[in-house]
Amino acid sequence: VQLQASGGGLVQAGGSLRLSCEAPGRSFSRYAMAWFRQAPGKERDVVGAISWNGYAIYYTDSVKGRFTVSRDNDKLTVYLQMNSLKPEDTAVYYCAAANDYGLPIAIFRYTNWGQGTQVTVSS
């Protein structure tokens, strides 16, 4: 499955952004989807993940209560709504897909990646 992420940009602290990741292809609905982020000089870490049917969702602790992962299988799209953004959220955000009916969060489980979109939060 090919992934195309969009929606990044520059926002002030406390603001919001919504990232979208389109995954053209009839197989989208059987993939677990996740958002990762990578700040300069740091490893790529999972932000949130959602199971194929949307029933199971995972968030890393630092974004709980601020970020929401959702998906629309009819539109072949997964979203990351980011509210109350902080400067430490600044990173390149990647969407990824895993051919898995569970909820994997380990990076090695994700075999399909989008190109990344920059999110910059100014203080």
N, CA and C atoms as a LAMMPS dump frame, in Angstrom:
ITEM: TIMESTEP
0
ITEM: NUMBER OF ATOMS
369
ITEM: BOX BOUNDS ff ff ff
-5.0000000000000000e+02 5.0000000000000000e+02
-5.0000000000000000e+02 5.0000000000000000e+02
-5.0000000000000000e+02 5.0000000000000000e+02
ITEM: ATOMS id mol type element x y z
1 1 1 N 0.856 -1.18 0
2 1 2 C 0 0 0
3 1 3 C 0.896 1.235 0
4 2 1 N 0.592 2.203 -0.875
5 2 2 C 1.356 3.441 -0.945
6 2 3 C 0.696 4.484 -0.056
7 3 1 N 1.496 5.258 0.644
8 3 2 C 0.985 6.222 1.611
9 3 3 C 1.396 7.633 1.236
10 4 1 N 0.479 8.576 1.433
11 4 2 C 0.738 9.977 1.097
12 4 3 C 0.258 10.829 2.251
13 5 1 N 1.198 11.368 3.029
14 5 2 C 0.874 12.183 4.193
15 5 3 C 0.837 13.653 3.822
16 6 1 N -0.037 14.383 4.504
17 6 2 C -0.141 15.823 4.271
18 6 3 C -0.686 16.493 5.521
19 7 1 N -0.624 17.831 5.543
20 7 2 C -1.233 18.575 6.624
21 7 3 C -0.272 19.215 7.597
22 8 1 N 1.012 18.982 7.434
23 8 2 C 1.97 19.6 8.344
24 8 3 C 2.07 21.091 8.114
25 9 1 N 2.819 21.761 8.985
26 9 2 C 2.995 23.192 8.846
27 9 3 C 3.575 23.804 10.092
28 10 1 N 3.517 25.124 10.134
29 10 2 C 4.014 25.898 11.267
30 10 3 C 2.84 26.408 12.075
31 11 1 N 2.876 26.184 13.366
32 11 2 C 1.783 26.608 14.23
33 11 3 C 2.362 27.087 15.557
34 12 1 N 1.668 27.993 16.201
35 12 2 C 2.104 28.467 17.512
36 12 3 C 1.726 27.458 18.589
37 13 1 N 2.452 27.485 19.668
38 13 2 C 2.146 26.625 20.805
39 13 3 C 0.704 26.844 21.241
40 14 1 N 0.027 25.742 21.523
41 14 2 C -1.379 25.796 21.877
42 14 3 C -2.315 25.628 20.696
43 15 1 N -1.77 25.686 19.505
44 15 2 C -2.577 25.551 18.304
45 15 3 C -2.846 24.11 17.925
46 16 1 N -3.484 23.951 16.765
47 16 2 C -3.893 22.627 16.306
48 16 3 C -3.51 22.415 14.843
49 17 1 N -3.318 21.165 14.507
50 17 2 C -3.109 20.743 13.125
51 17 3 C -3.768 19.382 12.949
52 18 1 N -4.177 19.095 11.732
53 18 2 C -4.67 17.754 11.427
54 18 3 C -3.875 17.191 10.261
55 19 1 N -3.231 16.086 10.511
56 19 2 C -2.506 15.386 9.468
57 19 3 C -3.414 14.335 8.842
58 20 1 N -3.227 14.147 7.555
59 20 2 C -3.971 13.121 6.825
60 20 3 C -2.993 12.218 6.098
61 21 1 N -3.383 10.985 5.945
62 21 2 C -2.544 10.031 5.226
63 21 3 C -3.457 9.185 4.347
64 22 1 N -3.333 9.38 3.062
65 22 2 C -4.134 8.629 2.114
66 22 3 C -3.377 7.376 1.691
67 23 1 N -4.121 6.309 1.551
68 23 2 C -3.521 5.036 1.18
69 23 3 C -4.341 4.393 0.071
70 24 1 N -4.167 4.845 -1.148
71 24 2 C -4.936 4.286 -2.254
72 24 3 C -4.74 2.788 -2.355
73 25 1 N -5.833 2.082 -2.546
74 25 2 C -5.71 0.632 -2.674
75 25 3 C -6.78 -0.081 -1.886
76 26 1 N -7.294 -1.144 -2.446
77 26 2 C -8.402 -1.848 -1.805
78 26 3 C -7.979 -2.574 -0.541
79 27 1 N -6.675 -2.734 -0.305
80 27 2 C -6.219 -3.488 0.856
81 27 3 C -6.111 -2.642 2.111
82 28 1 N -6.402 -1.336 2.037
83 28 2 C -6.203 -0.436 3.172
84 28 3 C -6.896 -0.936 4.425
85 29 1 N -8.101 -1.451 4.292
86 29 2 C -8.898 -1.786 5.466
87 29 3 C -8.313 -2.934 6.278
88 30 1 N -7.383 -3.692 5.751
89 30 2 C -6.823 -4.791 6.535
90 30 3 C -5.502 -4.407 7.212
91 31 1 N -5.101 -3.154 7.08
92 31 2 C -3.841 -2.704 7.649
93 31 3 C -4.061 -1.945 8.955
94 32 1 N -3.244 -2.253 9.957
95 32 2 C -3.103 -1.361 11.097
96 32 3 C -2.314 -0.149 10.615
97 33 1 N -2.657 1.008 11.131
98 33 2 C -1.999 2.251 10.721
99 33 3 C -1.415 2.939 11.939
100 34 1 N -0.345 3.673 11.712
101 34 2 C 0.293 4.375 12.833
102 34 3 C 0.906 5.675 12.355
103 35 1 N 1.079 6.562 13.3
104 35 2 C 1.83 7.792 13.088
105 35 3 C 3.09 7.716 13.933
106 36 1 N 4.206 8.023 13.313
107 36 2 C 5.485 8.127 13.988
108 36 3 C 5.991 9.551 13.817
109 37 1 N 6.943 9.914 14.637
110 37 2 C 7.587 11.21 14.449
111 37 3 C 9.069 11.096 14.764
112 38 1 N 9.815 11.972 14.12
113 38 2 C 11.255 11.979 14.314
114 38 3 C 11.739 13.418 14.373
115 39 1 N 12.281 13.775 15.521
116 39 2 C 12.868 15.095 15.709
117 39 3 C 14.353 15.021 15.343
118 40 1 N 14.967 16.15 15.013
119 40 2 C 16.381 16.145 14.635
120 40 3 C 17.249 15.504 15.704
121 41 1 N 18.076 14.57 15.288
122 41 2 C 18.988 13.924 16.211
123 41 3 C 18.371 12.865 17.095
124 42 1 N 17.108 12.569 16.878
125 42 2 C 16.422 11.586 17.72
126 42 3 C 15.903 10.424 16.873
127 43 1 N 15.533 9.36 17.567
128 43 2 C 14.977 8.203 16.884
129 43 3 C 13.536 8.467 16.461
130 44 1 N 13.101 7.673 15.502
131 44 2 C 11.708 7.739 15.073
132 44 3 C 10.853 6.929 16.063
133 45 1 N 9.884 7.578 16.664
134 45 2 C 9.068 6.952 17.693
135 45 3 C 7.592 6.982 17.321
136 46 1 N 6.876 6.005 17.822
137 46 2 C 5.443 5.955 17.559
138 46 3 C 4.719 7.037 18.352
139 47 1 N 3.762 7.664 17.714
140 47 2 C 2.91 8.669 18.358
141 47 3 C 1.561 8.048 18.704
142 48 1 N 0.985 7.369 17.734
143 48 2 C -0.29 6.711 17.925
144 48 3 C -0.495 5.662 16.855
145 49 1 N -1.35 4.69 17.166
146 49 2 C -1.634 3.617 16.227
147 49 3 C -3.095 3.234 16.332
148 50 1 N -3.64 2.71 15.227
149 50 2 C -5.056 2.342 15.196
150 50 3 C -5.203 1.03 14.447
151 51 1 N -6.031 0.156 14.982
152 51 2 C -6.237 -1.145 14.35
153 51 3 C -7.043 -1.007 13.069
154 52 1 N -7.128 -2.088 12.324
155 52 2 C -7.752 -2.048 11.006
156 52 3 C -9.193 -1.563 11.053
157 53 1 N -9.901 -1.885 12.149
158 53 2 C -11.305 -1.5 12.245
159 53 3 C -11.528 -0.281 13.138
160 54 1 N -10.454 0.275 13.672
161 54 2 C -10.585 1.466 14.504
162 54 3 C -10.969 1.197 15.938
163 55 1 N -11.136 -0.063 16.305
164 55 2 C -11.614 -0.375 17.65
165 55 3 C -10.505 -0.298 18.699
166 56 1 N -9.275 -0.503 18.291
167 56 2 C -8.15 -0.441 19.223
168 56 3 C -7.245 0.715 18.818
169 57 1 N -6.903 1.539 19.796
170 57 2 C -6.065 2.719 19.536
171 57 3 C -5.022 2.828 20.638
172 58 1 N -3.835 3.201 20.238
173 58 2 C -2.725 3.382 21.18
174 58 3 C -2.183 4.804 21.031
175 59 1 N -1.806 5.395 22.168
176 59 2 C -1.117 6.688 22.17
177 59 3 C 0.107 6.603 23.067
178 60 1 N 1.168 7.225 22.641
179 60 2 C 2.293 7.369 23.539
180 60 3 C 1.908 8.368 24.63
181 61 1 N 2.508 8.222 25.785
182 61 2 C 2.068 9.003 26.949
183 61 3 C 2.108 10.51 26.721
184 62 1 N 3.105 10.969 26.013
185 62 2 C 3.3 12.415 25.875
186 62 3 C 2.202 13.111 25.064
187 63 1 N 1.383 12.342 24.339
188 63 2 C 0.338 12.972 23.511
189 63 3 C -1.07 12.623 23.972
190 64 1 N -1.185 11.787 24.977
191 64 2 C -2.513 11.397 25.465
192 64 3 C -3.3 12.615 25.899
193 65 1 N -4.552 12.672 25.461
194 65 2 C -5.409 13.794 25.797
195 65 3 C -5.262 14.979 24.854
196 66 1 N -4.258 14.944 23.994
197 66 2 C -4.036 16.064 23.055
198 66 3 C -4.191 15.623 21.603
199 67 1 N -3.767 14.414 21.295
200 67 2 C -3.798 13.903 19.927
201 67 3 C -4.872 12.834 19.79
202 68 1 N -5.446 12.751 18.59
203 68 2 C -6.448 11.73 18.3
204 68 3 C -6.151 11.091 16.95
205 69 1 N -6.05 9.772 16.951
206 69 2 C -5.886 9.023 15.711
207 69 3 C -7.243 8.47 15.307
208 70 1 N -7.57 8.602 14.036
209 70 2 C -8.812 8.047 13.522
210 70 3 C -8.591 7.588 12.085
211 71 1 N -9.534 6.833 11.587
212 71 2 C -9.424 6.374 10.209
213 71 3 C -10.806 6.293 9.578
214 72 1 N -10.829 6.451 8.274
215 72 2 C -12.042 6.299 7.494
216 72 3 C -11.71 5.311 6.39
217 73 1 N -12.135 4.077 6.56
218 73 2 C -11.768 3.045 5.592
219 73 3 C -12.452 3.262 4.243
220 74 1 N -13.59 3.937 4.246
221 74 2 C -14.241 4.237 2.963
222 74 3 C -13.427 5.249 2.158
223 75 1 N -12.775 6.177 2.881
224 75 2 C -11.953 7.194 2.212
225 75 3 C -10.488 6.79 2.137
226 76 1 N -10.174 5.608 2.649
227 76 2 C -8.802 5.088 2.593
228 76 3 C -7.824 6.085 3.226
229 77 1 N -8.215 6.654 4.361
230 77 2 C -7.435 7.723 4.968
231 77 3 C -7.356 7.532 6.48
232 78 1 N -6.197 7.814 7.027
233 78 2 C -6.016 7.861 8.476
234 78 3 C -5.635 9.293 8.847
235 79 1 N -6.076 9.71 10.024
236 79 2 C -5.885 11.09 10.459
237 79 3 C -5.149 11.141 11.788
238 80 1 N -4.482 12.266 12.012
239 80 2 C -3.914 12.568 13.329
240 80 3 C -4.31 14 13.659
241 81 1 N -5.275 14.132 14.542
242 81 2 C -5.683 15.449 15.022
243 81 3 C -4.8 15.815 16.19
244 82 1 N -4.11 16.93 16.096
245 82 2 C -3.172 17.358 17.132
246 82 3 C -3.636 18.681 17.713
247 83 1 N -3.98 18.663 18.978
248 83 2 C -4.416 19.863 19.685
249 83 3 C -3.421 20.217 20.788
250 84 1 N -3.518 21.435 21.275
251 84 2 C -2.647 21.898 22.363
252 84 3 C -1.186 21.581 22.057
253 85 1 N -0.784 21.911 20.869
254 85 2 C 0.573 21.572 20.436
255 85 3 C 1.623 22.299 21.261
256 86 1 N 2.74 21.615 21.463
257 86 2 C 3.853 22.138 22.239
258 86 3 C 5.106 22.178 21.364
259 87 1 N 6.056 23.029 21.7
260 87 2 C 7.3 23.058 20.897
261 87 3 C 7.975 21.687 20.795
262 88 1 N 7.844 20.872 21.832
263 88 2 C 8.475 19.549 21.794
264 88 3 C 7.771 18.578 20.852
265 89 1 N 6.645 18.983 20.284
266 89 2 C 5.981 18.166 19.261
267 89 3 C 6.594 18.386 17.88
268 90 1 N 7.513 19.344 17.79
269 90 2 C 8.158 19.632 16.509
270 90 3 C 8.927 18.416 16.025
271 91 1 N 8.619 17.979 14.801
272 91 2 C 9.234 16.785 14.226
273 91 3 C 8.714 16.587 12.808
274 92 1 N 9.332 15.655 12.12
275 92 2 C 8.749 15.146 10.882
276 92 3 C 7.842 13.99 11.262
277 93 1 N 6.605 14.052 10.81
278 93 2 C 5.615 13.039 11.13
279 93 3 C 5.417 12.119 9.934
280 94 1 N 5.415 10.831 10.223
281 94 2 C 5.273 9.81 9.188
282 94 3 C 4.052 8.947 9.482
283 95 1 N 3.317 8.61 8.442
284 95 2 C 2.313 7.575 8.604
285 95 3 C 2.893 6.26 8.094
286 96 1 N 2.399 5.179 8.652
287 96 2 C 2.921 3.868 8.303
288 96 3 C 1.814 2.833 8.392
289 97 1 N 1.987 1.757 7.654
290 97 2 C 0.992 0.694 7.609
291 97 3 C 1.637 -0.643 7.925
292 98 1 N 0.89 -1.458 8.671
293 98 2 C 1.331 -2.812 8.991
294 98 3 C 0.238 -3.783 8.577
295 99 1 N 0.609 -4.806 7.852
296 99 2 C -0.358 -5.817 7.42
297 99 3 C -0.657 -6.725 8.615
298 100 1 N -1.523 -6.224 9.494
299 100 2 C -1.715 -6.859 10.8
300 100 3 C -3.118 -6.517 11.301
301 101 1 N -3.836 -7.533 11.766
302 101 2 C -5.17 -7.288 12.305
303 101 3 C -5.136 -6.911 13.784
304 102 1 N -3.936 -6.85 14.356
305 102 2 C -3.819 -6.424 15.739
306 102 3 C -3.51 -4.947 15.83
307 103 1 N -2.742 -4.567 16.852
308 103 2 C -2.354 -3.171 17.061
309 103 3 C -0.86 -3.125 17.364
310 104 1 N -0.038 -3.319 16.354
311 104 2 C 1.397 -3.266 16.589
312 104 3 C 1.859 -1.84 16.846
313 105 1 N 2.852 -1.693 17.725
314 105 2 C 3.419 -0.373 17.958
315 105 3 C 4.932 -0.357 17.744
316 106 1 N 5.522 -1.51 17.532
317 106 2 C 6.96 -1.559 17.277
318 106 3 C 7.239 -1.135 15.843
319 107 1 N 8.239 -0.32 15.668
320 107 2 C 8.508 0.251 14.351
321 107 3 C 8.792 -0.813 13.31
322 108 1 N 9.413 -1.92 13.705
323 108 2 C 9.802 -2.937 12.726
324 108 3 C 8.594 -3.666 12.153
325 109 1 N 7.428 -3.525 12.795
326 109 2 C 6.214 -4.169 12.28
327 109 3 C 5.615 -3.399 11.109
328 110 1 N 6.056 -2.179 10.901
329 110 2 C 5.483 -1.334 9.855
330 110 3 C 6.373 -1.358 8.625
331 111 1 N 5.799 -1.828 7.539
332 111 2 C 6.59 -2.069 6.331
333 111 3 C 6.304 -1.078 5.213
334 112 1 N 5.255 -0.274 5.378
335 112 2 C 4.906 0.716 4.355
336 112 3 C 4.909 2.092 4.996
337 113 1 N 5.607 3.034 4.355
338 113 2 C 5.804 4.355 4.953
339 113 3 C 5.462 5.45 3.966
340 114 1 N 4.909 6.521 4.502
341 114 2 C 4.718 7.732 3.732
342 114 3 C 5.994 8.55 3.725
343 115 1 N 5.955 9.687 3.036
344 115 2 C 7.159 10.479 2.826
345 115 3 C 7.48 11.417 3.984
346 116 1 N 6.587 11.575 4.932
347 116 2 C 6.824 12.471 6.059
348 116 3 C 6.333 13.874 5.785
349 117 1 N 5.836 14.498 6.834
350 117 2 C 5.395 15.884 6.74
351 117 3 C 5.895 16.637 7.965
352 118 1 N 6.436 17.834 7.756
353 118 2 C 7.064 18.592 8.844
354 118 3 C 6.011 19.312 9.677
355 119 1 N 6.123 19.167 10.978
356 119 2 C 5.315 19.923 11.925
357 119 3 C 6.265 20.739 12.789
358 120 1 N 6.062 22.039 12.805
359 120 2 C 6.893 22.925 13.598
360 120 3 C 5.996 23.743 14.508
361 121 1 N 6.281 23.675 15.801
362 121 2 C 5.503 24.396 16.79
363 121 3 C 6.399 25.458 17.418
364 122 1 N 6.01 26.691 17.248
365 122 2 C 6.805 27.799 17.785
366 122 3 C 6.31 28.175 19.179
367 123 1 N 7.236 28.623 20.009
368 123 2 C 6.876 28.99 21.394
369 123 3 C 6.452 30.441 21.497
